[in-house]
Amino acid sequence: DEEEGGEGTSEVEDNEQQDQQLEEHRYHKNSLSKEQLEAIVAGLQKKVKVLQQRHRRHLEKLLGLENTVSQLRQSNLLNEERLQLLERAYIQTSTAAPDAGETVAIIYEEDNAAYFYTPASDAGAMGVENA
């Protein structure tokens, strides 16, 4: 019986969330005042801005990775195995902290080498260091 109660609560929450989403998109009703319409538009504009910022951050990360791969290839430091390691490290850090601009370190024990990918604050200054 407890499980059924838990599922019922979940369904109620889902229905409330759906109702809220539907309400948000009811700008075709004549019963809405100008102020209500303006509030809806302002809310949607905020959502668009957040999505644009997220898209920009993802593009910056992608450009940083492309620059990293290019630098490593130019230095003859990148083979296919290392490229896969770099991709896996980036994916792991992106899912763990999607907006954190942290350094990613790749350490090759057989070479006694470490490579660091550090996204800088401005999109054009990404770097790879061989330590």
Backbone bond lengths (Angstrom), bond angles and torsions (degrees), N, CA, C in turn:
res aa  C-N    CA-C-N  psi(-1)  N-CA   C-N-CA  omega(-1)  CA-C   N-CA-C  phi
1 D - - - 1.451 - - 1.518 111.95 -
2 E 1.346 116.18 -34.12 1.462 119.35 -179.34 1.522 110.95 -64.71
3 E 1.344 115.90 -37.37 1.458 118.99 -179.86 1.520 111.01 -65.04
4 E 1.334 116.63 -40.05 1.453 119.67 179.26 1.519 110.91 -63.28
5 G 1.333 116.53 -38.96 1.463 120.35 178.40 1.512 110.95 -63.56
6 G 1.352 116.28 -40.29 1.460 120.71 178.88 1.514 111.55 -64.19
7 E 1.344 115.81 -40.13 1.456 119.36 178.89 1.518 110.84 -68.17
8 G 1.327 116.97 -37.42 1.455 120.94 179.06 1.512 111.45 -61.91
9 T 1.328 116.40 -41.64 1.461 121.10 178.05 1.518 109.90 -62.60
10 S 1.330 115.98 -41.72 1.456 120.64 -179.83 1.523 110.73 -62.88
11 E 1.335 116.35 -42.29 1.457 120.13 179.28 1.520 111.13 -65.15
12 V 1.328 116.79 -39.38 1.464 120.85 178.42 1.522 109.57 -62.60
13 E 1.348 116.43 -45.10 1.465 120.12 179.23 1.520 110.85 -63.27
14 D 1.345 116.88 -41.16 1.461 120.68 178.06 1.522 110.85 -61.71
15 N 1.338 116.36 -43.39 1.463 120.34 179.47 1.523 111.25 -64.21
16 E 1.344 116.40 -40.58 1.467 119.84 178.35 1.524 110.62 -63.79
17 Q 1.337 116.14 -40.71 1.466 119.75 179.74 1.528 110.38 -65.92
18 Q 1.337 116.84 -41.56 1.456 120.24 177.44 1.520 110.85 -62.89
19 D 1.339 116.43 -42.85 1.460 120.30 178.43 1.525 110.99 -60.22
20 Q 1.345 115.80 -41.09 1.465 119.89 179.55 1.532 110.31 -64.56
21 Q 1.337 116.82 -42.46 1.457 120.02 179.39 1.520 111.00 -65.49
22 L 1.328 116.55 -40.38 1.457 119.54 178.25 1.521 110.70 -65.57
23 E 1.327 116.63 -41.86 1.458 120.87 179.81 1.526 110.46 -60.58
24 E 1.326 115.70 -37.93 1.457 120.73 -179.09 1.527 111.44 -61.40
25 H 1.323 117.32 -28.82 1.463 121.15 -175.89 1.528 112.89 -105.06
26 R 1.304 116.92 23.87 1.465 120.34 179.56 1.525 110.63 -100.67
27 Y 1.302 117.50 54.75 1.456 119.52 -179.46 1.522 111.65 -87.99
28 H 1.302 117.86 -1.94 1.459 120.65 179.78 1.532 112.61 -84.07
29 K 1.317 117.02 -10.33 1.464 120.23 -177.96 1.529 110.75 -73.57
30 N 1.302 115.25 137.76 1.463 120.24 177.14 1.521 112.03 -73.74
31 S 1.330 116.64 -16.82 1.460 119.61 -175.60 1.529 112.76 -77.85
32 L 1.318 118.07 -9.27 1.466 120.15 179.91 1.522 110.23 -79.38
33 S 1.309 114.88 137.14 1.463 119.54 178.20 1.527 109.51 -80.42
34 K 1.302 115.00 168.04 1.461 120.48 178.22 1.526 110.22 -60.22
35 E 1.329 117.02 -40.20 1.462 121.46 -179.76 1.528 111.17 -63.98
36 Q 1.346 115.90 -40.58 1.464 119.46 178.76 1.530 111.00 -64.93
37 L 1.326 115.75 -41.82 1.467 119.72 177.55 1.527 111.16 -63.18
38 E 1.331 116.19 -42.26 1.462 119.74 178.59 1.524 111.08 -62.94
39 A 1.330 116.83 -37.99 1.467 120.62 178.11 1.527 110.60 -65.66
40 I 1.326 116.66 -40.60 1.470 120.51 177.86 1.521 110.24 -63.53
41 V 1.330 116.75 -45.92 1.466 120.97 179.60 1.524 110.54 -62.02
42 A 1.327 117.52 -43.42 1.469 120.87 179.37 1.527 110.46 -61.63
43 G 1.331 117.12 -42.00 1.464 120.57 178.27 1.517 111.82 -62.92
44 L 1.326 116.60 -42.38 1.466 120.36 178.70 1.526 111.44 -67.39
45 Q 1.339 117.05 -37.08 1.462 120.00 177.29 1.524 111.07 -63.62
46 K 1.338 117.19 -37.97 1.467 120.60 177.24 1.523 110.56 -63.17
47 K 1.332 116.20 -42.65 1.463 119.92 178.96 1.527 111.03 -62.84
48 V 1.320 116.88 -41.91 1.463 120.80 178.39 1.523 110.10 -61.64
49 K 1.325 117.08 -43.26 1.462 121.15 179.98 1.527 111.16 -61.46
50 V 1.337 117.01 -43.69 1.468 121.01 178.87 1.526 110.00 -61.94
51 L 1.328 116.86 -43.93 1.467 120.33 179.37 1.528 111.46 -64.82
52 Q 1.331 117.43 -38.76 1.463 120.51 177.65 1.524 111.11 -64.80
53 Q 1.335 117.25 -40.75 1.464 120.72 178.37 1.525 110.63 -64.59
54 R 1.320 116.68 -43.06 1.467 120.66 178.87 1.533 110.04 -62.19
55 H 1.326 116.36 -42.78 1.465 121.14 178.74 1.530 110.48 -61.83
56 R 1.334 116.80 -43.15 1.465 120.78 179.13 1.527 110.86 -61.88
57 R 1.342 117.10 -43.59 1.472 120.09 179.15 1.522 111.23 -62.60
58 H 1.323 116.77 -40.61 1.459 119.64 178.81 1.529 110.87 -65.81
59 L 1.323 117.07 -39.04 1.469 119.69 177.24 1.524 111.19 -63.92
60 E 1.340 116.81 -40.59 1.466 120.26 178.48 1.522 110.98 -62.45
61 K 1.328 116.56 -41.80 1.465 119.79 178.09 1.526 110.74 -63.88
62 L 1.317 116.34 -42.16 1.459 120.57 179.48 1.524 111.01 -63.31
63 L 1.327 117.21 -44.18 1.466 120.48 177.30 1.522 111.06 -61.96
64 G 1.318 116.62 -39.43 1.458 120.71 177.69 1.513 111.77 -61.46
65 L 1.316 116.43 -43.54 1.464 119.64 178.11 1.520 111.42 -65.59
66 E 1.321 116.88 -40.69 1.464 119.82 178.29 1.524 110.45 -62.23
67 N 1.327 117.44 -41.15 1.466 120.91 177.22 1.519 111.05 -64.33
68 T 1.330 116.32 -40.60 1.462 120.93 179.31 1.517 110.56 -61.30
69 V 1.317 116.54 -48.39 1.462 120.99 -179.74 1.522 110.11 -61.69
70 S 1.317 116.83 -42.78 1.465 120.67 179.25 1.526 111.42 -61.35
71 Q 1.340 116.85 -45.20 1.469 120.42 179.42 1.519 111.47 -63.44
72 L 1.319 116.56 -42.10 1.462 119.78 -179.98 1.525 111.31 -66.33
73 R 1.316 117.01 -38.49 1.473 119.79 177.91 1.524 110.50 -65.90
74 Q 1.325 117.27 -41.13 1.466 120.58 179.46 1.517 111.15 -63.88
75 S 1.316 116.84 -32.92 1.464 121.21 -179.34 1.526 111.88 -86.67
76 N 1.327 116.63 3.35 1.466 121.73 -176.34 1.524 111.58 55.61
77 L 1.309 116.51 31.34 1.460 121.08 179.53 1.524 111.55 -100.03
78 L 1.323 116.69 -3.85 1.454 119.41 -172.30 1.516 110.85 -116.38
79 N 1.299 115.60 119.97 1.449 119.67 168.62 1.525 106.98 -114.46
80 E 1.303 117.37 179.39 1.465 120.71 -174.25 1.534 112.05 -61.45
81 E 1.325 116.99 -39.58 1.466 120.90 -179.61 1.529 110.57 -63.66
82 R 1.304 116.99 -43.00 1.467 120.61 179.99 1.527 111.18 -68.91
83 L 1.326 116.72 -35.15 1.464 120.04 176.98 1.530 109.88 -62.00
84 Q 1.322 117.02 -41.91 1.463 120.33 178.16 1.529 110.84 -64.44
85 L 1.336 117.38 -39.53 1.469 120.56 177.05 1.528 110.85 -62.10
86 L 1.326 116.14 -43.28 1.460 120.94 179.23 1.528 110.36 -62.06
87 E 1.328 116.76 -44.13 1.460 120.46 179.25 1.529 110.97 -62.29
88 R 1.342 116.91 -44.47 1.463 120.16 -179.93 1.527 111.26 -63.64
89 A 1.322 116.46 -41.87 1.468 119.57 179.53 1.522 110.44 -63.29
90 Y 1.323 117.27 -41.24 1.456 120.53 179.59 1.524 110.75 -64.89
91 I 1.327 116.71 -44.56 1.463 120.29 -179.57 1.519 110.42 -61.75
92 Q 1.336 116.95 -42.75 1.463 120.29 -179.67 1.525 111.30 -63.57
93 T 1.322 117.81 -42.53 1.463 119.33 -179.59 1.519 110.93 -72.37
94 S 1.325 117.90 -31.90 1.461 120.44 179.27 1.511 111.35 -68.12
95 T 1.340 117.12 -39.50 1.459 118.73 -179.59 1.513 110.95 -76.17
96 A 1.331 117.79 -30.77 1.465 120.41 -179.93 1.521 111.09 -73.90
97 A 1.316 117.20 -42.30 1.469 121.64 -178.11 1.514 108.10 -144.18
98 P 1.341 119.07 83.37 1.448 121.25 -170.80 1.519 115.91 -61.60
99 D 1.308 118.45 -26.62 1.458 118.76 -176.27 1.521 112.96 -116.50
100 A 1.313 116.47 12.97 1.458 118.41 -175.52 1.519 108.01 -84.88
101 G 1.177 136.31 117.00 1.452 129.68 179.87 1.502 111.47 -80.01
102 E 1.323 117.21 63.95 1.447 121.97 -174.22 1.520 111.74 -93.34
103 T 1.338 115.25 163.83 1.449 122.08 177.94 1.517 109.45 -80.10
104 V 1.321 115.67 139.45 1.454 121.71 174.31 1.517 106.67 -108.35
105 A 1.327 117.08 126.06 1.465 121.49 179.69 1.516 109.19 -108.73
106 I 1.326 116.01 133.87 1.457 121.87 174.67 1.516 105.96 -119.71
107 I 1.320 116.36 121.89 1.462 120.92 -175.90 1.519 108.44 -115.07
108 Y 1.330 115.74 126.75 1.457 122.10 177.92 1.512 107.72 -106.33
109 E 1.321 116.23 106.68 1.459 119.97 -176.84 1.520 111.90 -66.47
110 E 1.343 116.73 -38.35 1.462 118.46 -176.63 1.531 112.22 -66.58
111 D 1.320 117.33 -25.07 1.467 121.32 -179.81 1.522 112.46 -100.48
112 N 1.332 117.70 -4.36 1.466 121.74 -171.59 1.527 110.31 51.75
113 A 1.332 115.94 45.03 1.464 120.42 -176.64 1.524 109.49 -131.42
114 A 1.310 114.92 152.84 1.463 121.00 174.65 1.520 108.14 -134.82
115 Y 1.303 116.44 140.47 1.455 122.21 178.48 1.519 107.78 -122.50
116 F 1.304 116.03 136.54 1.457 121.13 -177.71 1.519 109.49 -118.70
117 Y 1.314 115.93 130.78 1.458 122.05 173.53 1.517 106.44 -106.73
118 T 1.327 116.56 118.31 1.457 120.65 -177.65 1.520 109.97 -126.23
119 P 1.351 117.96 110.28 1.460 118.34 173.61 1.524 109.48 -73.03
120 A 1.303 116.52 125.36 1.465 121.00 179.66 1.521 109.35 -82.56
121 S 1.330 116.24 172.69 1.461 120.33 -177.05 1.520 112.22 -66.41
122 D 1.332 118.08 -33.69 1.461 118.26 175.86 1.521 108.48 -102.35
123 A 1.334 116.27 143.98 1.459 122.79 -169.82 1.523 112.70 -60.92
124 G 1.305 119.94 -26.22 1.447 122.05 -176.17 1.506 114.36 -83.56
125 A 1.321 119.67 -5.99 1.458 121.02 -172.66 1.526 112.33 -116.28
126 M 1.316 116.60 52.17 1.455 120.60 177.02 1.525 107.51 -84.58
127 G 1.321 117.58 151.94 1.446 117.23 -177.60 1.503 114.01 -147.67
128 V 1.338 113.71 158.49 1.451 121.79 173.79 1.504 106.31 -125.38
129 E 1.322 115.84 132.07 1.454 120.26 178.31 1.506 108.74 -120.45
130 N 1.316 115.76 142.09 1.454 121.84 174.87 1.511 106.19 -104.05
131 A 1.336 116.67 117.78 1.463 119.74 -176.91 1.509 110.73 -107.36
